[in-house]
Amino acid sequence: MKIVRTVEEVRQAVRTWKAEGKTIGLVPTMGYLHEGHKSLIDRAVAENDHVVVSIFVNPIQFGPAEDLETYPRDLEKDSELCQTAGASLIFHPDPSQMYSPTFSSFINMSTLTGGLCGKTRPSHFQGVCTVVGKLFNIVEPNKAYFGQKDAQQLAVIRHMVEDLNFNLEIVGCPIVREADGLAKSSRNSYLSKDERKAALVLSQSLAIAQKMINEGERDTGKLTLAMTKHIENEPLAKIDYIEFVDWKTLEPVGLIDRPVLNAIAVYIGKTRLIDNHIYE
């Protein structure tokens, strides 16, 4: 496995592989990899001849008051995980390699990005779409792999690929959880012992909604109320949003009568965590 830092090095490797008739999978990440990322790499390795893992903390998807400078980084540990999983190449560019001093071209979307995480992070998905679009152009993969934990991101990327005719397949992969139900996240490393325990209210509240739906409840207002009550019982938790939205349009729904995404964002102390469940 190689680690490269320039666009030209990636393109040279891809040209060689494609000349040999090989298929290429891409796993875009911001690093500090965990078992959730490994599950993406594992699937990519199983479905492609070569796998590129990008490790890049993308500055343009962070807001002014967000954790760009403190976002966890550990390239040595990430490299070991990628090597073990069978990746062929890590692309780890400096920001200057991705964004020149005169950079001024962005990918915007007029649907899907205004609600959920986009409501409080207005520039986030512009940054995500722009960097992912650049990675697609640089790597030219046959398939790219994204986790369902970032469900809105997955929906946005699929829509962007359709709109802009990118010649690749987007593969969504299931959420990977800790034994107690907490969704794997690089930001879990921010949590103190007490906050780590408190963070279980995310998966617990989703489970409450699932149980109610399994028992026949379809009113999203009643489901939201039950989830809200559970989370508000935890002193360290502060709700950002609890939403039930159409899984295709991401527009709010009043009834579970179609494929629906139940997405939540909750602050545990100062750390913002997200989780979701999709009813299909």
C-alpha positions in Angstrom: 0.0 0.0 0.0 1.2 3.5 -0.9 0.6 6.8 0.7 0.6 9.7 -1.8 0.0 13.4 -1.3 -0.4 14.9 -4.8 -3.1 14.7 -7.4 -0.7 13.6 -10.1 0.5 10.6 -8.1 -3.1 9.4 -7.7 -3.8 9.9 -11.3 -0.7 8.0 -12.4 -1.6 5.1 -10.2 -5.2 5.1 -11.6 -4.0 5.3 -15.2 -1.8 2.2 -14.6 -4.6 0.2 -13.0 -7.1 1.2 -15.7 -4.6 0.2 -18.5 -4.6 -3.2 -16.9 -8.4 -3.4 -17.0 -8.7 -3.1 -13.2 -11.7 -1.7 -11.3 -11.3 1.0 -8.6 -13.2 1.8 -5.4 -13.0 5.0 -3.5 -13.6 5.5 0.2 -13.6 9.3 1.0 -12.8 10.0 4.7 -11.5 12.7 7.0 -9.3 10.2 8.8 -9.1 9.1 12.4 -10.5 5.9 11.1 -12.6 3.4 13.1 -14.5 0.2 12.5 -17.2 2.1 10.6 -14.7 3.3 8.1 -13.1 -0.2 8.0 -16.5 -1.7 7.0 -16.5 0.7 4.0 -13.0 -0.3 3.0 -13.8 -4.0 3.5 -16.7 -3.8 1.1 -14.8 -1.7 -1.4 -12.0 -4.3 -1.3 -14.5 -7.1 -1.9 -16.0 -5.4 -4.9 -13.0 -3.8 -6.7 -9.5 -4.7 -7.8 -8.0 -1.6 -6.2 -9.2 0.7 -3.4 -8.2 4.3 -2.8 -8.9 5.7 0.7 -8.8 9.5 0.8 -7.8 11.0 4.2 -8.4 14.7 4.1 -9.8 17.0 6.7 -11.7 19.3 4.3 -11.6 22.9 5.5 -14.4 24.2 3.4 -17.0 22.0 5.1 -16.4 23.4 8.5 -18.2 26.5 9.8 -16.3 29.4 11.5 -17.0 28.1 15.1 -16.6 24.4 14.3 -13.8 21.9 15.1 -11.5 22.1 12.1 -8.3 22.7 14.1 -9.1 20.2 16.8 -10.6 17.5 14.6 -8.7 14.3 15.5 -5.9 13.1 13.3 -3.7 10.0 13.4 -2.2 9.1 10.0 -0.1 6.3 11.4 -3.1 4.5 13.0 -5.2 5.2 9.8 -2.5 3.7 7.6 -2.4 0.5 9.7 -6.2 0.1 9.4 -6.1 0.7 5.6 -3.2 -1.8 5.2 -5.0 -4.4 7.2 -8.2 -3.9 5.3 -6.4 -4.3 1.9 -6.5 -0.8 0.5 -4.1 -0.2 -2.4 -3.5 3.5 -1.8 -4.1 6.4 0.6 -4.5 9.8 -0.8 -3.5 12.3 1.9 -3.2 15.7 0.4 -2.4 19.1 2.0 -5.2 21.6 1.7 -3.0 23.6 -0.8 -3.1 20.5 -3.1 -6.9 20.6 -3.2 -7.5 24.3 -3.1 -5.2 26.7 -4.8 -5.0 30.4 -3.6 -7.3 31.4 -6.5 -9.8 28.6 -5.9 -13.4 29.9 -6.4 -15.5 27.1 -7.9 -18.1 25.3 -5.7 -20.9 22.7 -6.1 -24.2 24.0 -4.7 -27.5 22.1 -4.4 -30.9 23.8 -4.2 -32.6 20.8 -2.7 -31.9 18.3 0.1 -29.4 20.5 1.9 -31.6 23.1 3.7 -32.9 20.9 6.5 -31.5 18.5 9.0 -27.8 19.2 9.4 -27.9 21.9 6.7 -30.2 24.0 8.9 -27.5 24.8 11.4 -24.5 24.2 9.1 -25.4 26.3 6.0 -22.1 26.0 4.2 -21.4 22.4 5.1 -22.9 20.6 2.1 -21.4 23.0 -0.4 -18.0 22.0 1.1 -18.9 18.3 1.0 -20.2 18.3 -2.5 -17.2 20.3 -3.8 -14.5 18.1 -2.2 -16.3 14.9 -3.2 -16.8 16.1 -6.7 -13.0 16.9 -6.9 -12.2 13.4 -5.5 -14.4 11.8 -8.2 -12.6 13.7 -10.9 -9.2 12.9 -9.5 -9.7 9.2 -8.8 -12.3 8.4 -11.4 -13.6 5.4 -9.4 -16.0 2.8 -10.6 -17.7 2.8 -7.1 -17.5 5.1 -4.1 -18.5 4.1 -0.6 -20.3 6.2 2.0 -21.7 5.3 5.4 -25.4 5.5 6.3 -24.6 7.2 9.6 -24.3 10.4 7.6 -27.6 9.7 5.9 -28.2 13.2 4.6 -24.7 13.3 3.1 -25.4 9.9 1.4 -28.7 11.3 -0.1 -27.0 14.5 -1.2 -24.1 12.7 -2.9 -26.4 10.3 -4.7 -28.4 13.3 -6.0 -25.3 15.2 -7.1 -24.0 12.1 -9.0 -27.3 11.9 -10.8 -27.6 15.6 -11.5 -24.0 16.0 -12.8 -23.7 12.6 -14.6 -20.7 11.3 -12.7 -19.8 8.0 -14.2 -19.8 5.9 -11.0 -21.9 4.0 -8.6 -22.6 5.2 -5.0 -22.7 2.4 -2.5 -24.3 3.1 0.9 -23.2 0.9 3.8 -24.9 0.2 7.1 -24.1 2.0 10.4 -21.5 0.3 12.6 -22.2 0.5 16.3 -20.4 -0.1 19.6 -21.7 -3.1 21.6 -23.9 -0.7 23.6 -25.5 0.8 20.5 -23.6 4.1 20.1 -22.9 4.8 16.4 -19.1 4.8 15.6 -17.8 8.3 15.1 -14.5 10.0 15.1 -16.0 12.6 17.3 -16.7 10.0 20.0 -13.1 10.6 21.0 -14.1 14.0 22.4 -16.5 12.5 25.0 -15.6 12.2 28.7 -16.6 9.1 30.5 -19.9 10.6 31.7 -20.6 12.0 28.3 -19.9 8.7 26.6 -22.6 7.1 28.8 -25.0 10.0 28.2 -24.5 9.6 24.4 -26.5 6.4 24.5 -29.7 8.5 24.5 -29.3 8.8 20.7 -29.5 5.1 19.9 -32.0 4.6 22.7 -34.4 7.2 21.4 -34.2 5.7 17.9 -35.0 2.3 19.4 -38.0 3.8 21.2 -39.4 5.1 17.9 -38.7 1.7 16.2 -40.6 -0.1 18.9 -43.6 2.2 18.6 -43.6 1.8 14.8 -43.4 -2.0 15.1 -46.4 -1.8 17.4 -48.4 0.2 14.8 -47.7 3.9 15.5 -47.4 6.0 12.3 -47.8 9.6 13.6 -44.4 11.2 13.4 -45.5 13.9 15.9 -46.1 11.2 18.6 -42.9 9.5 17.7 -40.9 12.7 18.0 -42.5 13.6 21.3 -41.5 10.2 22.8 -37.9 10.6 21.5 -37.7 14.1 22.8 -38.9 13.1 26.3 -36.3 10.4 26.5 -33.4 12.6 25.4 -34.4 15.5 27.6 -34.2 13.2 30.7 -30.4 13.2 30.1 -28.9 16.4 31.7 -25.8 16.3 29.5 -27.9 16.2 26.2 -29.2 19.1 24.2 -31.3 18.3 21.1 -30.3 20.0 17.8 -33.1 18.3 15.8 -35.3 15.2 15.7 -36.8 14.7 12.2 -38.8 12.3 10.2 -38.3 13.0 6.5 -39.0 11.4 3.1 -35.9 9.3 2.4 -35.9 10.5 -1.3 -36.7 14.2 -0.9 -35.7 14.8 2.7 -38.9 16.8 3.2 -40.7 16.4 6.6 -43.5 13.8 6.8 -46.4 13.5 9.2 -46.9 9.8 8.7 -44.7 6.7 8.2 -46.4 5.8 4.9 -43.3 5.6 2.6 -39.6 5.2 2.9 -38.7 7.5 5.8 -35.5 8.7 7.4 -35.6 9.3 11.2 -32.5 11.5 11.8 -31.3 13.1 15.0 -28.6 15.4 16.1 -27.8 15.9 19.7 -25.2 17.8 21.6 -23.6 15.8 24.4 -21.7 18.5 26.3 -20.0 20.4 23.5 -19.9 17.5 21.1 -22.5 17.3 18.3 -23.4 13.7 17.5 -25.8 12.3 14.8 -27.6 9.1 14.3 -30.5 7.7 12.3 -32.7 4.9 11.2 -34.2 4.4 7.8 -37.6 2.8 7.4 -37.9 1.3 3.8 
